Amino acid sequence: MGLFAPSRLYGTPDDFRHFVNDAHGVGIGVILDVVYNHLGPNGNYLRQFAPDYFTERYKNDWGDAVNFDAAIAVP
């Protein structure tokens, strides 16, 4: 899984490609709301390498919450 891959909610990569091509075909632009701090609930193994980058303080539907507001231990 790519960290910045589109959500499975858009369908398969080919489904999404067809959607964008069809929209462009009728003159409609497609804008993606890209949020890089939502890493996904499945397939995110970053916590194994850098646990301090995440926090249990917040809950969300997109996986582990990123630790933006607490100190990170530096070796």
C-alpha positions as CSV (number, residue, x, y, z in Angstrom):
1,M,0.0,0.0,0.0
2,G,1.3,3.4,-0.9
3,L,1.2,5.9,1.9
4,F,-0.4,8.5,-0.3
5,A,-2.6,6.3,-2.4
6,P,-6.2,7.3,-3.0
7,S,-8.8,5.8,-0.6
8,R,-10.3,2.4,-1.6
9,L,-13.6,4.3,-1.4
10,Y,-12.9,5.6,-4.9
11,G,-12.9,2.1,-6.3
12,T,-9.9,0.4,-8.0
13,P,-7.2,2.5,-9.5
14,D,-8.7,1.9,-12.9
15,D,-12.2,2.9,-11.7
16,F,-10.7,6.2,-10.5
17,R,-8.8,6.7,-13.8
18,H,-12.0,6.2,-15.7
19,F,-13.9,8.6,-13.5
20,V,-11.3,11.3,-14.0
21,N,-11.1,10.7,-17.8
22,D,-15.0,10.7,-18.1
23,A,-15.2,14.0,-16.1
24,H,-12.5,15.6,-18.2
25,G,-14.3,14.3,-21.3
26,V,-17.3,16.4,-20.5
27,G,-15.3,19.5,-19.4
28,I,-15.4,18.9,-15.6
29,G,-12.1,19.3,-13.6
30,V,-11.4,16.9,-10.8
31,I,-9.8,18.3,-7.6
32,L,-8.5,15.9,-4.9
33,D,-8.6,17.0,-1.3
34,V,-5.3,15.4,-0.3
35,V,-4.6,15.1,3.4
36,Y,-1.1,13.6,4.1
37,N,-1.6,13.2,7.8
38,H,-4.3,10.5,7.3
39,L,-2.1,7.4,7.0
40,G,-4.9,4.8,6.9
41,P,-6.0,2.2,9.4
42,N,-4.6,-0.8,7.5
43,G,-1.1,-1.3,6.2
44,N,0.5,1.6,8.1
45,Y,3.7,0.2,9.7
46,L,5.3,3.5,10.5
47,R,4.5,3.1,14.3
48,Q,6.9,0.1,14.4
49,F,9.8,2.3,13.3
50,A,8.9,5.6,15.0
51,P,6.2,5.1,17.7
52,D,6.7,8.7,19.0
53,Y,5.3,10.1,15.8
54,F,1.8,8.9,16.8
55,T,-0.5,9.5,19.7
56,E,-3.3,7.8,21.5
57,R,-4.7,11.2,22.6
58,Y,-6.9,11.5,19.5
59,K,-9.2,9.1,17.6
60,N,-10.1,9.2,14.0
61,D,-11.4,7.0,11.2
62,W,-8.2,7.2,9.2
63,G,-5.9,5.2,11.5
64,D,-3.3,6.3,14.1
65,A,-3.4,9.9,14.9
66,V,-0.2,11.9,14.1
67,N,1.5,13.4,17.2
68,F,1.6,17.1,16.3
69,D,1.4,18.5,19.8
70,A,3.6,16.5,22.1
71,A,7.4,16.1,22.5
72,I,9.1,13.4,20.5
73,A,11.9,11.5,22.2
74,V,15.3,12.2,20.5
75,P,17.9,9.5,20.9
